[in-house]
């Protein structure tokens, strides 16, 4: 599988590019804080109404959106990109998006190395496998199971599956994820149930 690396500059809530500022304590350029909305397994076709209105409120409140695959068609990506930068990977149901999305993606936001993949494999051995696949990532975002995961993996690597904002399957709620990153650290990580 090919891995795509994407250097990205975060944007403000109004969509304007943020300019890094010098850190007060050591003179280094500090990475600006970034709020990310994390989605996966939305399985939406052209009718985007199945996505709860509160998801769109989170889109407006974030700096960028990560989608860990099973978007199904480009309609949702187009709607999200009209509002915020979007980084997405190919899911096993994304037949119409083959060639448009990478299988894996690595990028840096808020000074934190992020990796994205749709299917992280079996639950057993996931921590070691994600560290092997993405040795430099501080956070690995994945999907596929529709089961939210917010756990620490090997060497402090954050493993993060937002669940699904549309198809809850065996879960009590539909869910999204929020990540706040800044100055090279994960400041906040949260799985948010939808009403």
C-alpha positions, -999 to 999 in steps of 0.1 A, spaced: 0 0 0 13 34 -9 15 60 18 8 96 9 25 124 30 8 157 31 23 188 48 -6 210 57 -9 244 72 -38 247 96 -64 274 91 -84 295 115 -120 289 122 -127 315 94 -107 296 69 -77 320 69 -42 306 71 -26 308 106 9 321 109 31 303 135 44 325 162 76 322 182 75 303 215 81 325 245 103 300 264 129 289 239 126 310 207 115 281 185 85 285 162 55 269 179 29 250 160 -4 268 162 -33 249 179 -56 229 156 -90 215 163 -99 184 142 -132 168 135 -127 131 130 -152 110 110 -153 75 96 -177 50 81 -203 76 71 -215 54 42 -234 83 26 -245 85 -10 -259 117 -26 -284 123 3 -263 139 31 -294 144 53 -285 113 73 -256 132 88 -269 148 120 -271 187 120 -248 187 150 -220 172 128 -222 203 106 -219 225 137 -187 206 146 -174 211 111 -179 249 115 -160 248 148 -130 229 136 -99 238 116 -99 207 95 -117 174 90 -102 139 90 -122 111 74 -109 76 79 -127 60 50 -160 45 38 -172 78 25 -187 59 -4 -191 88 -28 -174 122 -32 -206 141 -23 -198 143 14 -161 152 7 -172 181 -16 -197 194 11 -170 192 38 -143 208 16 -166 237 9 -163 245 46 -129 232 58 -98 215 46 -103 177 45 -79 148 47 -93 114 39 -83 78 31 -99 51 10 -122 27 27 -132 -8 16 -166 5 4 -152 36 -15 -152 20 -49 -161 53 -66 -131 70 -50 -104 45 -60 -75 67 -74 -89 98 -57 -80 89 -21 -49 72 -8 -50 39 12 -28 55 39 -20 91 47 6 107 69 6 144 77 16 169 104 -9 192 121 -3 213 153 32 199 153 18 163 158 25 136 132 -8 119 122 -14 88 103 -46 76 87 -58 42 75 -92 27 71 -87 -8 84 -62 -12 112 -67 -50 112 -78 -73 140 -82 -59 175 -55 -84 187 -21 -70 180 -34 -36 168 -10 -16 191 21 -33 177 8 -33 141 1 5 142 35 12 156 51 -9 129 30 7 101 34 42 114 66 44 136 67 82 136 30 89 142 19 103 175 -18 96 165 -32 69 142 -68 76 130 -87 46 116 -122 33 110 -138 2 95 -153 -13 127 -179 14 135 -166 10 171 -152 40 188 -116 36 201 -96 62 220 -67 43 235 -30 45 241 -9 22 219 28 13 220 51 40 230 23 64 239 9 64 203 -28 75 204 -51 51 185 -83 68 175 -114 55 158 -143 80 159 -169 53 153 -196 62 128 -217 94 127 -244 76 107 -244 38 113 -240 29 150 -244 -8 144 -238 -25 179 -229 8 196 -254 27 219 -249 60 199 -236 73 166 -203 91 173 -177 115 160 -142 123 173 -125 155 183 -88 161 185 -71 193 197 -34 194 188 -9 221 196 28 227 199 36 191 191 12 175 216 -23 160 217 -41 185 240 -75 168 239 -90 136 225 -127 128 228 -153 105 213 -185 125 212 -219 107 211 -245 123 188 -281 129 199 
